[in-house]
Amino acid sequence: MLARLCNLPIAVSVHFTMTRDFCTWAFAGRRQPSRLFFVSRSTLEASRPSLEGVVPESRWRVLYNGIDPDSFPRDSAQRDAFRKTHGVEERP
């Protein structure tokens, strides 16, 4: 209600599978969020049946809760250069 009064978007972060009853109670009608951010694709897919027809899919997004190691692989050369520059040893 406060977001509506202040004309601000509502964003919801989803970390669990939601039931249809919960989605209808929380998001139906005027309570629709501007965005639903899911922490994983599997959480989005598990909640999909509960959300369909309640919140338009155009408002759903996956915002991963961490770094994808395939997109950001380790670079040993950068690590070694950083450790040398800052005097960090191999072990704590």
Buried (B, 14 or more C-beta within 10 A) or exposed (E): EEEEEEEEEBBBEBEEBBEBEBBBEBBEEEBBBEBBBBBBEEBBEBBBEBBEEBBEEEBBEBEEEEEEEEEEEEEEEEEEEEEEEEEEEEEE
